[in-house]
């Protein structure tokens, strides 16, 4: 399997280079040169397999011969061995033809664990094979940071620098990052928004000398291995509900577009999907795009669903690459137009190629609170605010079975849940002492120079 850049100016690379580089040298994102294909029998068989075995089958074509098959199988098995549910990503029915796909049974209680527990082990293995170190740099709107730290903390071959927007993540989300005591973990609170954090990370990677000197690598969803791992639960959920003989739709709480893009990837691999429903809060750049074709970032509003308080969806570039017929030069031109004018518009004929697959809806904070209350009143199930936005969006679409991705445990957002349900969610064991632990983080201005100097002083690579 070879990978190409969405901006078309990088030679094809194998999986191991793509994993360790994270981002293409031309500023684009890596995508497979061709989509592996799964037949009807392949898909049907996944419904009867343990999650780790299904994951190996779905991901193996993307890895190719970059990692020996038995080693890859062992890494996958280790990644999911300690999840809190034996199904890893179980389905829970909440209504006629309506399910939650619970993706929060990992160590940090968010869907990011499913990809990052594997990503950390893949990094560790390949760095050991190559006899080198890496400097992991990532931005988080809340959940990626703690999941990355849980996966990479304490590992000898890497240092981890995680940026979060100061005052714009929940207290639980922040403490899950800042109370970790591993010496290789460095938390940075940036005076700005998540989009500012993300821009700082991209700027550090764009500095070629800095990137190579410190062996930068990415754990954000711009890293292809994240998307690869997330395709798995689309296959397993759909197979459990009758695929490939039945189409299943998915409603996905979306900020950075990585999770819903994984559903698109699964569809390109042969999984029959009814609709992919992009569910956003009032930071609705993606809802506006699918309605108009115009990609126009606005200012970021702070909401009860902070992991979606994003106006620049990094993974959208991967879909854009497909919309323009995999023309890297066209993507690069769109990105240049975005930098210069603050907007670009995709021609309607290009957007029409995915009109039958994608739809999008937005929900404000009042609607989010109402949806948490409605689900709790009707089912006795507490859901977090991000999941509530997905459930609400799914209810607006009729037709085939609907799966809403439950992306985080409600205990990560106790204030919003208590506001809606009248009582706080019960604390899982992982969180019971989190407010008693000492925090460690540094506050930095929204400055590339300040970030790079901080990394220079602490990175061992």
C-alpha positions in Angstrom: 0.0 0.0 0.0 1.3 3.4 -1.0 0.1 6.8 0.1 0.0 10.1 -1.8 -0.5 13.7 -0.6 -3.7 15.6 -1.0 -1.7 18.4 -2.5 0.1 16.2 -5.1 3.6 17.4 -4.6 5.1 14.5 -2.6 6.3 11.1 -3.9 4.2 8.1 -2.8 5.3 6.6 0.6 4.7 3.3 2.4 2.6 3.0 5.6 5.6 3.2 8.0 6.8 6.5 6.6 3.3 8.0 6.5 2.7 7.0 10.2 6.0 8.6 11.4 5.8 11.7 9.2 2.2 12.4 10.0 1.8 15.2 7.5 3.1 15.4 3.9 6.1 17.6 3.2 4.0 19.7 0.8 1.6 20.6 3.6 -1.1 18.1 2.5 -2.5 15.0 4.2 -1.8 11.4 3.2 -4.4 9.2 1.6 -4.2 5.7 0.1 -3.2 5.7 -3.5 -6.1 3.3 -4.1 -8.9 2.1 -1.8 -8.7 -1.6 -0.7 -12.0 -3.4 -1.5 -14.1 -5.7 0.8 -16.7 -8.0 -0.8 -20.0 -9.0 0.7 -18.7 -12.1 2.3 -15.8 -10.2 3.8 -18.2 -7.7 5.4 -20.7 -10.2 6.6 -18.0 -12.2 8.4 -16.9 -9.3 10.5 -20.1 -9.4 12.5 -19.1 -12.7 14.2 -15.5 -11.8 15.0 -14.0 -10.3 18.2 -13.3 -6.6 17.7 -9.5 -7.0 17.6 -9.7 -9.7 14.9 -12.1 -7.6 12.8 -9.7 -4.7 13.2 -6.8 -6.7 11.9 -8.8 -7.7 8.8 -10.0 -4.2 8.0 -6.6 -2.5 8.6 -4.2 -5.1 7.2 -4.4 -3.8 3.6 -3.5 -0.3 4.7 -0.4 -1.6 6.6 0.8 -3.9 3.8 4.2 -5.3 4.6 5.4 -2.4 6.6 4.9 -4.4 9.8 5.1 -8.2 10.0 1.5 -9.7 10.1 1.9 -11.4 13.5 3.5 -8.4 15.1 0.6 -6.2 13.8 -1.9 -8.7 15.1 -0.2 -8.6 18.6 -0.2 -4.8 18.7 -3.9 -4.6 17.8 -4.7 -7.2 20.4 -2.7 -5.3 23.1 -4.4 -2.0 22.1 -7.9 -3.3 23.0 -7.2 -5.8 25.8 -8.0 -3.4 28.6 -11.1 -1.6 27.3 -14.0 -1.6 29.7 -16.3 -3.5 27.5 -15.5 -6.9 25.9 -17.0 -5.7 22.6 -14.8 -2.6 22.6 -17.4 -0.6 20.6 -20.8 -2.0 21.6 -24.2 -1.1 20.2 -27.0 0.0 22.5 -30.5 0.3 21.2 -32.3 3.5 22.3 -35.4 3.4 20.0 -37.0 1.6 17.0 -34.2 1.4 14.4 -32.0 3.7 16.5 -28.7 2.8 18.2 -25.8 4.3 20.0 -22.4 3.1 19.1 -20.5 3.4 22.4 -17.0 4.4 21.6 -16.0 5.6 25.2 -14.9 2.4 26.9 -11.2 3.1 26.6 -8.8 4.4 29.2 -9.8 8.1 28.8 -13.5 7.5 28.1 -13.6 9.0 24.6 -13.6 7.6 21.0 -10.1 8.9 20.5 -8.8 5.9 22.5 -9.8 3.4 19.8 -7.3 4.9 17.4 -4.7 6.3 19.7 -4.1 3.2 21.8 -3.1 1.5 18.6 -1.2 4.6 17.3 1.0 4.8 20.4 2.0 1.1 20.0 2.7 1.5 16.3 4.9 4.5 16.9 6.8 2.7 19.7 7.4 -0.4 17.5 8.5 1.5 14.4 10.8 3.9 16.3 12.4 0.9 18.0 12.9 -0.8 14.7 14.6 2.3 13.2 16.5 3.1 16.4 15.3 6.6 16.7 13.2 9.0 18.8 10.2 11.2 17.8 8.7 14.4 19.1 5.0 14.1 19.1 3.2 17.4 18.7 -0.6 17.6 18.7 -3.5 20.0 19.3 -6.6 19.1 21.1 -10.1 20.5 21.5 -10.5 18.2 24.5 -10.3 14.5 24.0 -7.4 13.8 21.6 -4.9 15.2 24.2 -5.7 12.9 27.0 -6.0 9.9 24.7 -2.6 10.6 23.1 -1.0 11.0 26.5 -2.6 7.8 27.7 -1.1 6.0 24.6 2.3 7.7 24.5 3.1 8.7 28.1 6.1 6.9 29.6 7.3 5.6 26.3 11.1 5.9 26.1 11.3 6.6 22.3 9.1 9.8 22.3 8.4 13.1 23.9 4.8 14.4 23.8 3.7 18.0 23.5 -0.1 18.6 23.6 -1.6 22.0 23.0 -5.1 22.9 24.3 -7.0 26.2 24.2 -6.8 27.7 27.6 -10.2 27.8 29.3 -12.0 26.1 26.4 -12.0 22.5 27.5 -13.9 21.0 30.3 -12.3 20.7 33.7 -12.3 16.9 33.4 -10.8 17.0 30.0 -8.0 19.3 31.1 -7.2 17.3 34.2 -7.1 14.1 32.3 -4.1 15.6 30.5 -2.5 17.8 33.1 -2.4 15.4 36.1 -0.3 12.8 34.2 3.1 12.7 35.7 5.2 11.0 33.0 8.4 13.0 32.3 8.0 12.7 28.6 4.6 14.5 28.6 4.4 18.3 28.2 1.0 20.1 28.4 0.6 23.6 26.9 -2.4 25.9 27.4 -2.5 28.3 24.5 -4.0 31.7 24.8 -6.5 31.2 22.0 -8.9 28.8 20.4 -8.5 25.2 19.2 -8.1 26.5 15.7 -5.2 28.6 16.9 -3.6 25.5 18.5 -4.1 23.6 15.3 -2.5 26.4 13.3 0.5 26.4 15.6 1.0 22.7 15.1 0.7 23.0 11.3 3.2 25.9 11.4 5.7 23.9 13.3 5.4 21.1 10.8 5.7 23.5 7.9 9.1 24.7 9.2 11.2 22.0 7.5 14.4 22.6 9.4 12.6 22.5 12.8 10.6 19.5 11.8 13.6 17.4 10.8 15.9 18.6 13.6 13.4 17.5 16.2 11.8 14.5 14.3 8.3 15.9 14.6 5.4 13.5 14.2 1.6 14.0 14.6 -1.0 12.2 16.6 -3.9 14.4 15.5 -6.4 13.0 13.1 -4.3 14.4 10.3 -2.2 11.2 10.9 -3.6 8.6 8.5 -3.3 5.8 11.0 -6.0 7.5 13.1 -8.5 7.4 10.2 -7.5 3.8 9.4 -8.3 2.7 12.9 -11.6 4.5 13.0 -12.9 2.8 9.8 -13.1 -0.5 11.8 -16.1 0.4 14.0 -18.2 1.4 11.0 -17.7 -2.1 9.6 -18.4 -3.9 12.9 -21.5 -1.9 13.7 -22.9 -2.2 10.2 -22.2 -6.0 10.1 -23.9 -6.4 13.5 -27.0 -4.7 12.0 -27.2 -6.8 8.9 -24.7 -5.4 6.4 -24.0 -5.9 3.6 -27.6 -7.0 3.1 -28.9 -3.9 4.9 -27.7 -0.3 4.6 -27.0 1.5 7.9 -26.7 5.2 8.4 -24.4 6.9 10.8 -24.8 10.3 12.6 -21.4 11.6 13.7 -20.7 14.5 16.0 -18.1 16.4 14.0 -15.6 19.2 14.5 -12.4 18.2 12.7 -14.2 15.8 10.2 -11.8 12.9 10.9 -14.4 10.6 12.4 -17.0 11.1 9.7 -14.3 10.9 7.0 -13.5 7.4 8.4 -17.1 6.5 7.6 -16.5 7.8 4.0 -13.4 5.7 3.8 -15.3 2.6 4.9 -17.9 3.3 2.2 -15.2 3.6 -0.4 -13.9 0.2 0.8 -17.2 -1.4 0.0 -19.3 -0.9 3.1 -22.9 0.0 2.0 -23.9 3.1 4.0 -27.2 4.8 3.8 -26.2 8.3 4.9 -23.3 9.9 6.8 -24.9 12.7 8.8 -22.5 15.4 9.8 -23.7 16.7 13.2 -22.3 20.1 14.3 -22.9 22.6 17.1 -23.2 26.4 16.3 -19.6 26.2 15.0 -21.2 25.0 11.8 -18.7 25.4 9.0 -19.4 21.9 7.8 -23.2 22.2 7.9 -22.9 25.4 5.9 -20.5 23.8 3.4 -22.8 20.9 2.6 -25.7 23.3 2.1 -23.8 25.8 -0.1 -20.5 24.4 -1.3 -18.7 27.4 0.3 -16.0 26.7 2.9 -15.9 29.8 5.0 -14.4 29.7 8.5 -15.9 32.1 11.0 -15.2 33.0 14.6 -15.3 30.2 17.2 -18.1 30.2 19.7 -17.7 28.6 23.1 -20.4 25.9 23.7 -21.4 23.0 25.9 -19.8 20.7 23.3 -16.2 22.0 23.4 -14.6 19.2 21.4 -16.6 20.6 18.4 -15.7 24.3 18.9 -13.8 24.3 15.6 -14.0 26.4 12.4 -11.2 24.8 10.4 -11.8 21.1 10.0 -8.4 19.7 9.1 -9.6 16.4 7.7 -12.0 18.1 5.3 -9.0 18.4 2.9 -9.1 14.6 2.4 -12.7 14.7 1.2 -11.9 17.8 -0.9 -9.2 15.7 -2.7 -11.9 13.2 -3.7 -14.4 15.9 -4.7 -12.0 17.3 -7.3 -11.0 13.9 -8.7 -7.9 13.5 -6.7 -6.3 16.5 -8.3 -3.6 17.6 -5.9 -2.9 20.9 -7.7 -6.6 21.9 -7.4 -6.6 21.2 -3.7 -3.4 23.3 -3.2 -5.1 26.1 -5.1 -8.2 25.9 -2.9 -6.0 26.0 0.2 -4.1 29.0 -1.1 -7.5 30.7 -1.9 -8.6 30.0 1.7 -5.4 31.7 3.1 -5.8 34.7 0.8 -9.5 35.3 0.8 -10.9 33.4 3.8 -13.2 31.2 1.7 -13.3 28.9 -1.3 -16.3 27.4 -3.1 -16.5 23.9 -4.5 -18.3 23.7 -7.8 -21.8 22.2 -7.5 -21.1 19.4 -9.9 -18.2 18.3 -7.6 -20.4 18.5 -4.5 -23.1 16.5 -6.2 -20.9 13.4 -6.3 -21.4 13.0 -2.5 -24.9 14.6 -2.2 -26.6 11.2 -1.8 -24.1 10.2 1.0 -23.6 13.3 3.1 -26.1 15.5 4.9 -25.5 17.9 7.8 -27.4 19.4 10.7 -26.5 21.9 13.5 -27.8 22.2 17.1 -27.3 25.0 19.6 -26.8 24.6 23.3 -30.4 24.9 24.2 -31.2 22.1 21.8 -28.3 20.0 23.1 -29.6 20.3 26.7 -33.1 19.3 25.5 -31.8 16.3 23.6 -29.8 15.0 26.7 -33.0 15.3 28.7 -35.2 13.7 26.0 -32.9 10.6 25.7 -32.6 10.3 29.5 -36.4 10.7 30.1 -37.3 8.2 27.4 -34.6 5.6 27.8 -32.8 6.2 31.2 -29.5 6.6 29.3 -27.3 9.6 30.0 -25.4 10.9 27.0 -22.7 13.6 26.7 -23.4 16.9 24.8 -21.5 15.8 21.7 -23.4 12.5 21.4 -26.6 14.4 22.0 -25.9 16.5 18.9 -25.4 13.3 16.9 -28.5 11.7 18.2 -30.6 14.8 17.3 -29.1 15.0 13.8 -29.9 11.3 13.2 -33.5 11.7 14.3 -34.0 14.3 11.5 -33.2 11.6 8.8 -35.7 8.8 8.0 -35.1 5.5 6.4 -32.6 2.7 7.2 -31.3 1.8 10.7 -29.6 4.8 12.3 -26.4 4.6 14.4 -25.3 7.7 16.4 -21.7 7.7 17.4 -21.5 8.1 21.2 -18.1 9.8 21.3 -17.5 10.4 25.0 -18.7 9.3 28.5 -21.2 11.7 30.0 -19.0 12.0 33.1 -16.5 14.0 31.0 -19.0 16.9 30.8 -20.8 16.8 34.2 -22.0 20.4 34.2 -23.9 20.1 30.9 -25.3 16.7 31.8 -26.5 17.9 35.2 -28.1 21.0 33.7 -30.1 18.7 31.3 -30.9 15.7 33.5 -31.1 17.3 36.9 -28.3 15.1 38.4 -24.6 14.7 37.7 -23.5 11.5 35.9 -21.9 8.8 38.0 -18.1 9.0 38.0 -16.2 6.0 36.5 -13.2 4.7 38.4 -10.8 6.5 36.1 -12.2 9.9 37.2 -12.8 9.5 41.0 -9.6 11.0 42.1 -8.9 13.3 39.2 -9.7 16.5 41.2 -7.3 15.6 43.9 -4.2 15.3 41.7 -1.7 18.0 41.0 -1.8 19.7 37.6 1.2 20.3 35.4 1.0 22.6 32.4 2.6 25.8 30.9 0.7 28.7 29.5 2.0 30.1 26.2 0.9 32.9 23.9 -0.5 32.2 20.5 3.0 32.3 18.9 4.8 29.9 16.7 8.1 31.2 18.0 7.1 30.6 21.6 6.0 27.1 20.9 9.1 26.1 19.0 11.4 27.5 21.7 9.4 25.6 24.3 9.9 22.4 22.3 13.6 23.1 21.6 14.3 23.3 25.4 12.6 20.0 26.2 12.6 17.6 23.3 15.2 14.9 23.4 15.0 13.9 19.8 
